[in-house]
Amino acid sequence: MIRIAHERIGDLFAAAAVESRGPHPELAHRYVRLARRIGMRYNVRLPVEYRELYCRACSSFWSEGVTVRTRLRQGRRVRTCLLCGATRRARIRAAPRLSERPPSGEFRVAPQSAAVLSEAPSGPGDADQESEEEE
């Protein structure tokens, strides 16, 4: 049931995104209310990407410039619902510096000395091969 609830919530938010740009934006608000009710009924938390798409006060789906105003102030993102006036503030995280993060697609490997590499443990089948080579 929980898996079905997650799928249904995802479908409702996708439909809300489509309807918010269509001729009936009030349907988007209805889909968000339904998704929240499903989450409450089955005790399922909404994923983070969905939590930032609606107003918690009036359950309206947020469309930038139409139903929500976003301002950046003092290291925070302030979003104001244009339907009910509720605000939500979130701290803006600083991006990691280039010197602190590893290059994308590459892993940093600690260099190993040649002595460590030459003393690699041999497997059980390796001992038989060495004894045959010595004979």
C-alpha positions as a printed Julia matrix, in Angstrom:
135×3 Matrix{Float64}:
  0.0     0.0     0.0
  2.84    2.39    0.79
  4.41    1.83   -2.63
  1.07    2.56   -4.29
  0.7     5.72   -2.18
  4.15    6.93   -3.31
  3.25    6.28   -6.95
 -0.08    8.06   -6.64
  1.52   11.09   -4.96
  4.06   11.3    -7.77
  1.32   11.07  -10.39
 -0.72   13.79   -8.69
  2.21   16.2    -8.51
  3.02   15.54  -12.18
 -0.6    16.26  -13.09
 -0.54   19.41  -10.95
  2.53   20.67  -12.83
  0.75   20.16  -16.16
 -2.52   21.74  -15.02
 -0.82   24.78  -13.47
  0.22   25.88  -16.97
 -3.1    24.94  -18.55
 -6.49   26.62  -18.68
 -7.58   25.3   -15.23
 -4.9    26.1   -12.64
 -7.38   25.47   -9.8
 -7.13   21.74  -10.62
 -3.44   21.88   -9.67
 -4.41   23.03   -6.16
 -6.92   20.19   -5.9
 -4.28   17.62   -6.91
 -1.91   18.9    -4.22
 -4.64   18.63   -1.56
 -5.35   15.05   -2.68
 -1.65   14.13   -2.59
 -1.3    15.53    0.94
 -4.38   13.6     2.11
 -2.99   10.35    0.67
  0.3    11.01    2.48
 -1.52   11.59    5.76
 -3.77    8.58    5.41
 -0.95    6.12    4.73
  1.59    7.92    6.96
  3.91    8.57    4.02
  6.21   11.57    3.93
  6.28   13.55    0.72
  9.66   13.52   -1.03
 11.79   16.67   -0.63
 11.36   17.7    -4.25
  7.56   17.76   -3.79
  7.6    19.57   -0.44
  8.95   22.71   -2.06
  6.23   22.85   -4.73
  3.23   23.86   -2.65
  2.08   26.19    0.12
  1.73   24.41    3.44
 -0.89   26.88    4.63
 -3.4    26.74    1.77
 -2.16   23.68   -0.26
 -1.88   25.67   -3.47
  0.55   24.49   -6.14
  3.28   27.06   -6.63
  3.99   28.44  -10.09
  6.83   30.94  -10.14
  5.48   34.46  -10.69
  1.84   33.34  -10.69
  1.18   31.9    -7.25
  4.54   32.39   -5.51
  7.11   35.16   -5.22
 10.73   34.17   -4.51
 13.26   36.58   -3.05
 16.85   36.0    -1.96
 17.66   37.88    1.25
 20.61   37.59    3.64
 21.56   34.06    2.64
 17.96   32.83    2.68
 15.35   32.04    0.05
 12.03   33.6     1.03
  8.99   32.28   -0.84
  5.68   34.1    -0.39
  2.37   32.54   -1.45
  0.44   35.09   -3.47
 -2.91   33.44   -2.62
 -2.78   33.38    1.18
  0.32   35.46    2.04
  2.16   32.72    3.94
  5.95   32.79    3.77
  8.5    30.02    3.86
 12.16   30.67    4.5
 15.02   28.32    3.68
 18.74   28.76    4.15
 20.75   28.8     0.95
 23.68   26.41    1.19
 26.97   27.56   -0.21
 28.31   25.5    -3.09
 31.47   23.55   -2.27
 34.68   25.16   -3.47
 36.46   23.64   -6.44
 39.5    22.78   -4.34
 37.36   20.82   -1.83
 35.43   18.58   -4.16
 37.0    15.84   -6.27
 36.79   16.1   -10.05
 33.6    14.64  -11.41
 33.91   11.06  -12.61
 37.3    10.52  -10.97
 38.14    9.05   -7.61
 41.08   10.03   -5.49
 43.2     7.01   -4.62
 45.86    7.15   -1.97
 49.28    6.26   -3.41
 50.67    2.94   -2.22
 54.32    2.05   -1.96
 55.84   -0.6    -4.22
 56.61   -2.79   -1.2
 52.95   -3.03   -0.3
 52.03   -3.94   -3.87
 54.71   -6.66   -4.17
 53.64   -8.29   -0.91
 50.12   -8.88   -2.12
 48.58  -11.98   -0.53
 48.37  -14.94   -2.86
 45.23  -16.99   -3.19
 44.98  -20.72   -2.41
 45.41  -21.68   -6.08
 48.59  -19.61   -6.42
 50.62  -21.86   -4.07
 50.07  -24.91   -6.31
 51.24  -23.02   -9.38
 54.4   -21.78   -7.64
 55.37  -25.28   -6.51
 54.89  -26.66  -10.02
 57.05  -23.89  -11.48
 59.89  -24.61   -9.02
 60.02  -28.32   -9.96
